[in-house]
Amino acid sequence: MAENIALKHDGSELKAATGVLEAPVAAAGTASTGRPASSYGAQPHDPSKPAVKRQIVCFSFYKVMPEWRRLPEEEKAAHRAAFVEVLTKWNKPGEFVSLTYSTIGTRGDVDMCVWSIGYGVDELNQMRSELMRTPLGGYLNSPHNFLAMTKRSQYQIDRPDESEGEGRGAIRPGGQKYIFIYPFWKTRPWYLLPAPERKRLMDEHIRIGLMYPRVKLNTTYSFGIDDQEFVVAFETNFPEDFLDLVQQLRETEISMFTLQDTPIFSCVRVTPAEMLNRLG
């Protein structure tokens, strides 16, 4: 279910060609009535414009230790404030942004997710190090962490998209309330198929994806930099659309070439402060 979908934004902007990278930190609201959130495929890069700088993308999932919940409320409040301070410090327009999600009640092994988008592994390393040095960091485990990069897709469709002039070199995180994230691997036989056959299979996959315009997929690549091959993150205000999309994609011929697409994380978009308040 990877390597196929270009990105469209809804309520946030990332202008990689000019170095501007912005994302709202407020929690996503109710269902949007604006234009569709997703598009399958990508426009070719315009050679007259500057090349798009590829991004480093990281999804970090954290589980708080039970001991933290037993601390006095005043101490927990100080811990939360210090953690939010680091997130705020590292919200650098044009350089580095993080979106925050709660997974309380949707996963048993994690409590929250920090999705960061930047341009350097070293910056990501420094930012996560500062988070772990906070008082709350001493009470956190990270059972899952997915590192990836953006890159242009080799699969495209003949439908122009005004928001995709820069192609697949940049992610535009949207304002949707929910995100569904998972690592993804294709089978080795997939990579040995002739290019025309892979395109034929992807065309069906893309056709079905276009039937669910309220679901936006962010596809990133992990070959050689993490265990998985891809990380996919579906943003939507309509979880039922995502469920129906995934069920329908299971019936496609290309699904036979899926090696693994778990674990799946269902996340609720919230502000950093609310993400921590929901820890208890």
C-alpha positions in Angstrom: 0.0 0.0 0.0 3.0 2.2 -0.4 4.9 4.0 -3.2 1.8 5.4 -4.7 0.2 8.5 -3.2 1.3 12.1 -3.5 0.5 14.6 -0.8 -2.0 17.5 -0.6 -2.3 19.8 2.4 -5.4 21.0 4.3 -4.8 23.8 6.7 -1.0 23.7 6.8 1.8 24.5 4.4 5.2 23.2 3.5 6.9 25.1 0.7 10.1 23.1 0.3 11.3 25.0 -2.7 11.6 28.2 -0.7 12.5 26.5 2.6 9.3 27.4 4.4 7.9 24.6 6.5 4.9 25.2 8.7 2.4 23.0 10.6 -0.4 24.0 12.9 0.2 23.0 16.5 -3.5 23.3 17.5 -5.6 20.2 17.6 -7.5 19.4 14.5 -11.2 20.3 14.5 -14.2 18.7 13.1 -14.6 17.3 9.6 -13.5 19.7 6.9 -15.9 20.6 4.1 -13.1 21.9 1.9 -11.5 20.3 -1.1 -10.5 16.6 -1.0 -7.5 15.8 1.1 -5.7 13.2 -1.0 -4.3 12.6 -4.5 -2.7 9.5 -5.9 0.3 10.1 -8.1 2.5 13.2 -8.5 3.3 15.9 -11.1 6.8 15.9 -12.6 9.2 18.4 -11.1 9.4 21.6 -13.0 13.1 22.0 -14.0 12.8 25.7 -14.0 12.2 25.7 -10.2 14.8 24.8 -7.5 15.1 21.1 -6.7 13.1 20.0 -3.7 15.2 19.2 -0.7 14.3 15.8 0.7 13.1 15.6 4.3 13.8 13.4 7.3 10.6 12.0 8.8 10.3 10.3 12.2 7.3 8.8 14.0 8.2 8.2 17.7 5.8 6.4 19.9 6.0 6.6 23.7 4.6 4.7 26.7 4.6 6.3 30.1 5.6 4.2 33.1 2.9 3.6 35.7 5.0 5.2 38.4 4.7 8.6 36.7 0.9 8.5 37.1 1.3 8.1 40.9 3.4 11.3 41.2 1.8 14.4 42.9 -0.2 16.4 40.4 2.1 19.5 40.9 5.2 17.4 39.9 3.4 15.9 36.9 2.4 19.4 35.8 6.0 20.6 35.9 7.1 17.5 33.9 4.5 18.2 31.2 5.5 21.9 31.0 9.2 21.0 30.5 8.3 18.5 27.7 6.1 21.0 25.9 8.9 23.6 26.2 11.2 21.3 24.2 8.5 20.7 21.6 7.9 24.4 21.3 11.6 25.2 21.1 12.1 22.8 18.2 9.1 24.2 16.2 11.3 26.0 13.7 9.5 27.3 10.6 11.3 26.2 7.4 13.5 23.8 9.3 11.8 21.4 11.7 8.2 20.8 12.9 6.5 18.2 15.1 2.8 17.1 15.3 1.5 15.4 18.4 -1.1 12.6 18.8 -2.7 10.6 21.6 -3.0 6.9 21.4 -4.8 6.4 24.7 -7.4 3.8 24.2 -6.4 2.9 20.7 -3.1 1.0 21.4 -2.1 -0.9 24.5 1.6 -0.6 24.0 1.9 3.2 23.4 0.3 6.3 24.8 1.3 9.0 22.4 3.1 9.8 19.1 5.4 12.7 18.0 5.6 13.0 14.2 8.6 15.2 13.3 9.6 16.5 9.8 12.9 18.1 9.2 16.0 18.1 7.0 18.7 16.5 9.0 19.2 13.3 11.1 21.4 15.2 13.5 18.7 17.7 14.3 16.2 14.9 14.9 18.7 13.2 17.2 19.3 16.4 19.2 15.6 17.1 19.5 14.7 13.6 20.8 17.7 13.7 23.1 16.4 16.9 24.7 12.9 15.3 25.1 14.5 12.3 26.9 16.5 14.6 29.2 13.3 16.2 30.6 11.9 14.9 33.9 9.1 13.2 32.0 11.6 11.5 29.7 12.9 9.5 32.6 9.4 7.9 32.8 9.1 7.1 29.1 9.7 4.0 27.0 9.7 4.1 23.2 8.5 0.7 22.0 8.3 1.8 18.4 10.2 4.4 16.3 10.1 4.7 12.5 12.6 6.7 10.5 12.1 7.5 6.9 12.8 10.0 4.1 10.7 11.6 1.4 11.4 10.9 -2.3 9.6 11.2 -5.6 7.3 8.3 -6.5 7.8 6.4 -9.8 4.1 5.9 -10.1 2.0 8.8 -11.5 -1.4 9.5 -12.9 -2.7 11.8 -15.6 -4.6 14.1 -13.2 -3.1 17.6 -12.4 -3.0 18.6 -8.8 -2.4 22.3 -8.1 -0.8 21.5 -4.7 1.8 19.1 -6.0 4.0 21.3 -8.2 7.1 20.2 -6.2 6.2 16.5 -6.5 7.1 14.0 -3.8 10.1 15.6 -2.2 8.1 17.2 0.6 5.4 16.3 3.1 2.5 18.7 3.8 1.0 17.6 7.1 -2.7 18.5 7.2 -5.2 19.5 9.8 -7.1 16.2 9.9 -8.2 14.9 13.3 -7.0 11.3 12.9 -3.9 9.6 11.5 -3.3 5.9 10.9 0.4 4.9 10.8 2.2 1.7 10.0 5.5 0.3 8.6 5.3 -1.5 5.3 7.3 -4.2 3.4 6.8 -5.5 -0.1 7.8 -9.0 -1.0 11.1 -9.6 -3.0 9.2 -10.9 -6.0 7.5 -7.5 -6.3 10.9 -5.9 -7.1 11.6 -8.5 -9.8 8.5 -7.9 -11.7 8.9 -6.0 -15.1 8.1 -2.3 -14.8 5.0 -2.5 -17.0 3.5 -5.2 -14.8 4.2 -3.2 -11.6 2.5 -0.2 -13.2 -0.5 -2.3 -14.2 -0.9 -3.5 -10.6 -0.4 0.0 -9.2 -3.0 1.5 -11.6 -5.7 -0.6 -9.9 -4.4 0.4 -6.5 -4.4 4.1 -7.5 -7.9 3.8 -9.0 -9.3 2.6 -5.7 -7.4 5.2 -3.7 -9.1 7.9 -5.8 -12.5 6.7 -4.6 -11.6 7.9 -1.1 -10.6 11.6 -1.5 -11.2 12.3 2.2 -8.2 10.2 3.1 -4.7 11.6 2.6 -1.7 9.3 2.5 1.8 10.3 3.3 4.3 7.8 2.0 7.9 7.9 3.1 10.8 5.6 2.4 13.1 3.7 4.8 15.3 1.6 2.6 18.6 1.1 4.4 17.9 3.6 7.2 15.4 1.6 9.2 14.1 -2.0 9.3 10.9 -1.3 7.2 10.9 -0.3 3.6 8.2 2.3 3.9 6.2 4.2 6.5 2.7 5.1 5.5 0.5 7.6 7.4 -3.1 8.2 6.5 -4.7 11.5 7.6 -8.5 11.8 7.7 -11.4 13.2 9.6 -13.4 10.1 8.6 -12.0 6.8 10.1 -14.8 4.9 8.4 -13.4 6.0 5.0 -10.0 4.6 5.9 -11.5 1.3 7.1 -13.4 0.9 3.8 -10.3 1.9 1.8 -8.1 -0.7 3.4 -10.7 -3.4 3.2 -11.2 -2.8 -0.5 -7.4 -2.7 -1.2 -7.2 -6.2 0.4 -9.1 -7.4 -2.6 -6.7 -6.1 -5.2 -4.2 -8.2 -7.0 -1.3 -6.2 -5.7 -2.1 -7.1 -2.1 -0.4 -10.5 -2.8 2.9 -8.6 -2.8 2.5 -7.2 0.7 4.9 -8.9 3.0 4.0 -7.1 6.2 1.9 -4.0 7.1 1.7 -4.1 10.9 1.7 -2.8 13.6 -1.0 -0.3 12.9 -1.3 2.8 15.1 -4.6 4.7 15.3 -3.8 8.2 16.6 -5.9 11.3 17.6 -4.4 14.7 16.7 -4.1 17.0 19.8 -2.0 19.8 21.0 1.2 18.9 22.9 -0.3 20.0 26.2 -3.4 18.0 25.6 -1.4 14.9 24.5 0.4 15.0 27.9 -2.8 15.8 29.9 -4.3 12.6 28.5 -1.5 10.5 30.0 -3.3 10.8 33.3 
